Amino acid sequence: MALFREIMMVVLVLMMAAAGSTTAGVYKVGDSAGWTFDQNYDQWVSSKKFQVGDTLVFNYDPELHNVMQVNVDDYIACTDKAPIASFNSGHDSINLPTPGDYFYLCSIQGHCDIGLKVHVKIAAPTPSPVTPTTPATPTSPSNPVTPATPTTPTSPSNPNAPTNNSTPATALSPPVNSVEYPYFPGFPVNYNYTGDATTCYSSNWFPISMLLPLFLVLCF
């Protein structure tokens, strides 16, 4: 687990160094005055904005001064009991590879006490906020399909049902009743029988019908 953390830390450092390499700056400590007495390095640092990958350049007389990187306790106490790194070339370029606090002082007796020390702080880079992706709004289909309306099944026709192809019968008028004269055959009389016997005689033969009984009496 510890090895994994170390590997991840190295990868993070390399990534930050690569990201900041294009904008890394080079700062001369104390500017044109360099690393010497009578300088307020706290004020000098406050006017700068350091970032990962920057480089500090210490210009000084190596016969008079040196540069030592220490921890925070030695920095406050102006001691070098546990030095991290030492430089004495008079023109030292020190890279700042990771975020954190860097403490430097001159280890020569009494120099740190009169202000020959500097604290540089590099803040961790702020990750860019991730813009949430807005989900796509589902679009309605341009031509929605309307479901077909179910049709009501029709009853099948009965194949055995007889087909009525006959022509309707024509209503016939009742025949005209025709009877012969009851006493004189051969003389038809057209009439509609209604049950009244008097209607059976034609008015044209009424005189003959009255003489007939008299004739029969005389004969017999």
SVG drawing of the C-alpha trace seen along z (x, -y; Angstrom):
<svg xmlns="http://www.w3.org/2000/svg" viewBox="-154 -47 190 76">
<polyline fill="none" stroke="black" stroke-width="0.4" points="0.0,0.0 2.8,-2.4 4.6,-1.6 1.4,-2.4 1.1,-5.7 4.7,-6.6 4.2,-5.7 1.1,-7.8 2.9,-10.7 5.7,-10.5 3.1,-10.3 1.3,-13.3 4.6,-15.3 5.5,-14.5 2.1,-15.5 2.2,-18.7 5.7,-19.4 4.6,-18.8 1.5,-20.9 3.5,-23.8 6.6,-23.5 5.1,-25.7 4.4,-28.6 7.2,-28.0 9.1,-31.1 12.6,-31.8 13.0,-34.1 16.2,-35.8 16.0,-35.9 16.3,-39.5 16.0,-40.6 19.1,-42.7 20.4,-42.8 20.7,-39.1 21.2,-37.0 22.8,-39.4 22.2,-41.6 19.8,-44.4 17.0,-42.8 13.4,-42.1 12.8,-38.7 9.3,-38.3 8.3,-41.4 10.0,-40.1 8.1,-36.8 4.8,-38.6 5.0,-40.2 5.4,-36.9 3.1,-34.1 5.1,-30.8 3.9,-27.7 5.1,-24.1 8.1,-24.1 9.4,-27.5 13.1,-28.0 14.8,-30.1 18.2,-31.6 20.4,-32.6 23.2,-35.1 25.8,-35.8 29.4,-35.9 30.3,-32.3 33.1,-33.6 30.5,-35.4 27.3,-33.4 25.8,-30.1 22.3,-28.5 20.8,-25.7 17.4,-24.2 16.0,-23.3 12.7,-22.2 10.3,-24.6 11.8,-24.2 15.3,-25.0 14.0,-27.9 12.3,-29.4 15.3,-28.7 17.9,-29.7 19.7,-26.5 21.0,-23.8 20.5,-20.7 18.7,-18.7 19.6,-20.3 17.7,-19.0 20.2,-20.4 23.2,-22.7 24.4,-25.0 27.5,-27.2 28.3,-27.9 27.3,-31.6 24.9,-31.0 22.5,-28.3 19.4,-27.4 16.9,-25.4 13.8,-23.9 10.5,-23.8 8.9,-20.5 6.0,-20.0 3.5,-22.0 4.5,-22.8 6.7,-25.0 10.4,-25.6 12.6,-27.1 16.1,-28.5 18.7,-30.3 22.3,-31.2 24.0,-28.8 26.9,-31.1 26.8,-32.2 24.5,-35.1 23.4,-35.7 20.0,-34.1 19.4,-36.1 19.7,-39.3 17.3,-38.3 19.2,-36.2 16.4,-33.6 13.4,-33.1 10.2,-31.0 8.6,-30.2 5.2,-28.5 3.6,-26.8 -0.1,-26.1 -1.5,-22.9 -3.2,-23.6 -6.9,-24.0 -8.6,-21.3 -10.7,-22.8 -14.4,-22.4 -16.0,-19.7 -19.1,-20.9 -21.9,-18.4 -23.1,-17.0 -26.7,-17.8 -28.5,-14.6 -30.0,-14.8 -33.7,-15.4 -35.4,-12.6 -37.2,-13.8 -40.6,-12.7 -40.9,-10.9 -41.9,-13.2 -44.5,-10.7 -46.0,-8.8 -47.7,-5.7 -51.3,-5.5 -52.3,-2.0 -54.8,-0.4 -58.3,-0.1 -59.3,3.5 -62.2,4.4 -65.2,6.3 -65.3,9.8 -68.3,10.4 -70.3,13.5 -69.7,15.9 -72.6,16.4 -74.3,19.8 -73.3,21.6 -76.3,24.0 -78.9,21.3 -81.3,21.5 -81.0,18.6 -84.4,17.0 -84.2,16.4 -87.9,16.8 -89.9,14.0 -92.6,12.8 -96.0,13.9 -98.2,11.3 -101.5,10.9 -104.3,12.0 -107.7,10.3 -110.6,12.6 -112.4,13.8 -115.6,12.1 -118.4,14.3 -120.5,15.2 -123.7,17.2 -126.4,18.0 -129.9,16.9 -131.5,19.6 -134.6,20.0 -133.3,18.9 -130.1,20.6 -127.7,18.9 -128.4,15.4 -125.4,14.5 -125.7,12.0 -122.5,10.5 -122.8,9.7 -121.0,9.7 -122.7,12.1 -123.4,10.5 -125.9,13.0 -129.0,11.1 -130.9,13.1 -132.4,10.1 -129.0,9.1 -128.8,12.2 -131.2,10.8 -130.4,8.3 -132.7,5.3 -132.9,5.8 -134.9,9.1 -137.2,8.0 -140.5,8.0 -139.9,11.5 -139.2,12.8 -142.7,11.5 -144.6,13.1 -142.9,16.5 -145.0,17.7 -148.2,16.7 -147.2,18.6 -146.5,21.7 -149.9,21.6 -151.7,21.4 -149.9,24.2 -150.5,26.6"/>
</svg>
